Amino acid sequence: MTDSAAGKSTDTTLDRLIRILGAFDADRPTLTVSALSRRAAIPLPTAYRWVERLTGAGLLERAEGGAVGPGMRLWELASRSAPGTSLRKAAMPYMDDVQAVLRQHTQIAVLDASGVLVLERLSARGAVPNQATIAGRMPTFTTSLGLVLLAFSRRHVAESFMTEHASALGAPLREIWHQGGTARNVVNPTESELRSRLAEVRQQGYAAVDGQIDSEATGVAVPVLSPEGQAIAALGVVVPVSSEFRPGLAPMLLAAARGISRALGPGGTMPPSDAVFPEHAPVEIPDDRT
């Protein structure tokens, strides 16, 4: 069997569905069918067939100009069963309290294989620039959310994550972050710099990052801890560098994070990172068909 034939034989229907749905992101909420074909690495005629089937099922929907995007049915299914739903529900009252005081940005995020995933963000009109978007990604090594999530994850999770993303350490971020007329090229710390920063975060119990992504803003984040003391999530705020609330941000967030932990209950929620980077390799089950 040729390499191309072998590749086709392993490209299952599920593989194609995953690539199609994964082609959309915060920067590309809609795509033309030809763009979807390229991003999902499937032939254009096949892409048209998939689009017809998925729009018929409500998983994709038509947009202007012939583009398509994720449909309401997909959102409904994801919202009903997403692991982050219980965390978001527990966090919202405490996020509302913080936001009522600061009237800037309050957000909660988790760590998975790709980095920092923002579950919820509350923002006020006229607040400082903030690059976080709900269901969007943030840099892991240069943000307060990312530093807290790494610092308070289980050790094997942090080590596995750094190994997986070793090529990013010491390198510029691929994105140029910009909003509100500002733009910055951001460089990730080296491994030694990162380890030193994580030790500092663990010691003080929170992370603060000034002007890294946006020169006008500072980010402060704390861990939402499980009963075992590992980070389930990170609760953070973005405020002006000159904010009068700066001295009290960490204590305010730590109190809110403890409330969220209590609201989750003794069982807590397994961090997504623990499922991605398990401490022990799964047992391999023999295939009795051979």
C-alpha positions as CSV (number, residue, x, y, z in Angstrom):
1,M,0.0,0.0,0.0
2,T,1.4,3.4,-0.9
3,D,1.8,6.2,1.7
4,S,-1.0,8.2,0.1
5,A,-3.4,5.2,0.1
6,A,-2.4,4.5,3.8
7,G,-3.2,8.1,4.6
8,K,-6.6,7.9,3.0
9,S,-7.5,4.7,4.7
10,T,-6.9,6.2,8.2
11,D,-8.8,9.4,7.4
12,T,-12.1,8.4,9.0
13,T,-15.4,10.2,8.8
14,L,-14.9,11.3,12.4
15,D,-11.4,12.7,11.6
16,R,-12.9,14.8,8.8
17,L,-15.8,16.0,11.1
18,I,-13.3,17.1,13.8
19,R,-11.2,19.0,11.2
20,I,-14.2,20.7,9.8
21,L,-15.5,21.9,13.1
22,G,-12.0,22.7,14.3
23,A,-11.4,25.0,11.3
24,F,-13.4,27.8,12.9
25,D,-11.8,29.9,15.6
26,A,-12.1,33.3,17.2
27,D,-10.3,35.0,14.3
28,R,-12.2,33.0,11.7
29,P,-15.8,32.6,13.0
30,T,-17.0,32.1,9.4
31,L,-15.3,30.6,6.3
32,T,-16.1,30.2,2.7
33,V,-16.5,26.6,1.6
34,S,-13.2,26.8,-0.3
35,A,-11.4,28.2,2.8
36,L,-13.0,25.5,4.9
37,S,-11.8,22.9,2.4
38,R,-8.2,24.1,2.7
39,R,-8.2,24.5,6.5
40,A,-9.8,21.1,7.0
41,A,-7.6,19.4,4.3
42,I,-10.5,17.8,2.5
43,P,-11.3,18.0,-1.3
44,L,-13.6,20.9,-2.3
45,P,-16.5,18.6,-3.5
46,T,-16.3,16.7,-0.2
47,A,-16.4,20.0,1.7
48,Y,-19.6,21.0,-0.2
49,R,-21.2,17.7,0.8
50,W,-20.3,18.1,4.4
51,V,-21.5,21.6,4.5
52,E,-24.9,20.6,3.2
53,R,-25.2,17.8,5.7
54,L,-24.0,19.9,8.7
55,T,-26.2,22.9,7.8
56,G,-29.2,20.6,7.5
57,A,-28.5,19.3,11.0
58,G,-28.0,22.8,12.4
59,L,-24.4,22.2,13.3
60,L,-23.3,24.8,10.7
61,E,-25.3,27.7,9.5
62,R,-25.1,30.0,6.4
63,A,-23.6,33.5,6.7
64,E,-23.5,36.4,4.3
65,G,-21.7,36.0,1.0
66,G,-21.9,32.2,1.0
67,A,-19.7,31.7,4.1
68,V,-20.6,29.2,6.8
69,G,-20.0,29.1,10.6
70,P,-20.9,27.1,13.7
71,G,-24.6,26.8,14.1
72,M,-26.9,27.3,17.1
73,R,-27.5,23.5,17.4
74,L,-23.7,23.0,17.9
75,W,-23.7,25.7,20.6
76,E,-26.7,24.2,22.3
77,L,-25.1,20.7,22.5
78,A,-21.8,22.1,23.7
79,S,-23.4,24.4,26.3
80,R,-25.6,21.6,27.7
81,S,-22.7,19.2,28.3
82,A,-19.5,21.2,28.4
83,P,-17.3,20.5,31.5
84,G,-16.8,24.2,32.0
85,T,-20.5,24.8,32.5
86,S,-20.5,23.9,36.2
87,L,-17.3,26.0,36.8
88,R,-18.8,29.0,35.0
89,K,-22.1,28.6,37.0
90,A,-20.1,28.5,40.3
91,A,-17.9,31.4,39.3
92,M,-20.4,33.9,38.0
93,P,-21.7,35.3,41.3
94,Y,-18.2,36.0,42.5
95,M,-17.1,37.4,39.1
96,D,-20.1,39.7,39.3
97,D,-19.0,41.0,42.7
98,V,-15.5,41.7,41.5
99,Q,-16.7,43.3,38.4
100,A,-19.1,45.5,40.3
101,V,-16.1,47.0,42.2
102,L,-13.6,47.3,39.5
103,R,-15.7,47.9,36.4
104,Q,-12.9,46.8,34.0
105,H,-12.5,43.2,33.0
106,T,-13.0,40.0,35.1
107,Q,-12.4,36.6,33.5
108,I,-12.0,32.9,34.3
109,A,-9.9,30.5,32.3
110,V,-8.6,26.9,32.3
111,L,-5.5,25.1,31.0
112,D,-5.6,22.4,28.4
113,A,-3.2,21.0,25.9
114,S,-3.2,24.1,23.7
115,G,-2.9,26.6,26.6
116,V,-5.2,29.1,28.2
117,L,-8.9,28.8,27.3
118,V,-11.1,31.6,28.4
119,L,-14.5,30.4,29.7
120,E,-16.1,33.7,30.7
121,R,-15.3,37.4,30.6
122,L,-17.2,40.3,32.1
123,S,-16.3,43.8,30.7
124,A,-17.4,47.4,31.3
125,R,-17.8,50.0,28.6
126,G,-14.7,52.2,28.4
127,A,-12.4,49.6,30.1
128,V,-8.8,49.3,29.1
129,P,-7.9,47.1,26.1
130,N,-8.1,43.3,26.8
131,Q,-7.3,40.6,24.3
132,A,-9.3,37.8,26.0
133,T,-12.4,36.6,24.3
134,I,-14.9,34.0,25.5
135,A,-13.9,30.6,24.1
136,G,-10.7,32.2,22.8
137,R,-7.1,31.5,23.6
138,M,-4.5,33.6,25.4
139,P,-0.8,33.1,25.6
140,T,0.3,30.8,28.4
141,F,3.8,32.0,29.3
142,T,3.2,35.8,29.2
143,T,-0.1,36.3,30.9
144,S,-1.2,36.3,34.5
145,L,-3.8,33.6,33.8
146,G,-1.3,31.3,32.1
147,L,1.3,31.8,34.8
148,V,-1.1,31.0,37.6
149,L,-2.5,27.9,35.8
150,L,1.0,26.5,35.3
151,A,2.3,27.4,38.7
152,F,-0.6,25.7,40.6
153,S,-1.1,22.7,38.3
154,R,0.2,19.3,39.4
155,R,3.9,19.1,38.8
156,H,3.7,16.5,36.0
157,V,1.1,18.6,34.2
158,A,3.3,21.7,34.2
159,E,6.4,19.7,33.1
160,S,4.5,17.9,30.4
161,F,3.0,21.2,29.1
162,M,6.5,22.9,29.0
163,T,7.9,19.9,27.2
164,E,5.0,20.0,24.6
165,H,5.5,23.7,24.0
166,A,9.3,23.8,24.4
167,S,9.8,25.4,21.0
168,A,7.8,28.4,22.1
169,L,10.0,29.2,25.1
170,G,12.3,32.2,24.4
171,A,10.6,32.7,21.0
172,P,8.3,35.6,19.9
173,L,4.6,34.9,20.0
174,R,3.3,34.1,16.5
175,E,0.5,36.7,16.9
176,I,0.9,40.4,17.1
177,W,-1.6,41.4,19.8
178,H,-3.3,44.6,19.0
179,Q,-6.4,46.5,20.2
180,G,-7.4,50.1,20.8
181,G,-4.6,51.5,18.7
182,T,-1.7,49.7,20.5
183,A,0.4,46.9,19.1
184,R,3.2,44.9,20.7
185,N,5.5,42.1,19.7
186,V,5.7,39.8,22.7
187,V,8.6,37.4,23.4
188,N,8.1,34.3,25.6
189,P,10.4,33.8,28.5
190,T,13.2,31.2,28.3
191,E,12.8,28.0,30.3
192,S,15.0,29.2,33.1
193,E,13.1,32.5,33.2
194,L,9.8,30.8,33.2
195,R,10.7,28.4,36.0
196,S,11.9,31.3,38.1
197,R,8.7,33.2,37.5
198,L,6.5,30.2,38.4
199,A,8.4,29.8,41.7
200,E,7.7,33.4,42.4
201,V,4.0,33.0,41.6
202,R,3.7,29.9,43.8
203,Q,5.4,31.8,46.7
204,Q,3.2,34.9,46.6
205,G,0.0,33.0,45.6
206,Y,-0.9,35.1,42.5
207,A,0.5,36.4,39.3
208,A,0.7,40.1,38.1
209,V,1.8,41.1,34.6
210,D,2.2,44.7,33.7
211,G,1.9,45.9,30.1
212,Q,3.0,42.7,28.5
213,I,0.2,42.4,25.9
214,D,-1.2,45.9,26.2
215,S,1.0,48.7,27.5
216,E,-1.9,50.4,29.2
217,A,-3.1,47.4,31.2
218,T,-2.0,45.1,34.0
219,G,-3.3,41.6,34.6
220,V,-3.7,39.9,37.9
221,A,-4.8,36.4,38.4
222,V,-5.2,33.8,41.2
223,P,-5.8,30.1,41.2
224,V,-9.2,28.5,41.9
225,L,-8.0,25.5,43.9
226,S,-9.3,21.9,44.3
227,P,-9.4,20.4,47.8
228,E,-6.0,18.9,47.0
229,G,-4.5,22.3,46.2
230,Q,-4.3,22.1,42.4
231,A,-5.5,24.7,40.0
232,I,-9.0,24.0,38.6
233,A,-9.0,27.4,36.9
234,A,-7.6,30.9,37.1
235,L,-9.6,33.9,38.1
236,G,-8.2,37.2,36.8
237,V,-8.8,40.8,36.1
238,V,-7.4,43.3,33.6
239,V,-7.2,46.9,34.9
240,P,-5.3,50.1,34.0
241,V,-1.7,50.1,35.1
242,S,-2.5,53.2,37.2
243,S,-5.6,51.7,38.8
244,E,-6.3,52.8,42.4
245,F,-7.4,49.3,43.2
246,R,-4.0,47.7,42.4
247,P,-2.9,47.1,46.0
248,G,-6.1,45.2,46.8
249,L,-6.5,43.2,43.6
250,A,-4.9,40.0,44.8
251,P,-6.7,39.8,48.2
252,M,-10.0,40.5,46.5
253,L,-9.4,37.8,43.9
254,L,-8.2,35.3,46.4
255,A,-11.4,35.7,48.4
256,A,-13.5,35.3,45.3
257,A,-11.5,32.2,44.3
258,R,-12.1,30.6,47.7
259,G,-15.8,31.2,47.2
260,I,-15.8,29.6,43.8
261,S,-13.9,26.6,45.2
262,R,-16.5,26.2,48.0
263,A,-19.4,26.6,45.5
264,L,-17.9,23.7,43.4
265,G,-18.1,21.4,46.5
266,P,-15.7,18.8,47.8
267,G,-15.7,16.9,44.5
268,G,-14.5,20.0,42.6
269,T,-13.9,19.7,38.9
270,M,-11.1,17.8,37.2
271,P,-8.9,20.3,35.5
272,P,-8.8,19.8,31.7
273,S,-5.0,19.6,31.9
274,D,-5.2,16.5,34.1
275,A,-7.1,14.6,31.5
276,V,-4.6,15.7,28.8
277,F,-1.5,15.0,30.8
278,P,-2.4,12.0,33.0
279,E,0.2,11.1,35.6
280,H,0.1,7.5,34.6
281,A,-0.1,6.2,31.0
282,P,-3.5,4.5,30.2
283,V,-3.5,0.8,30.2
284,E,-3.3,-0.6,26.7
285,I,-6.2,-2.9,25.9
286,P,-5.3,-5.7,23.5
287,D,-7.2,-5.9,20.3
288,D,-8.9,-9.3,20.3
289,R,-9.8,-9.0,16.6
290,T,-6.2,-9.8,15.5
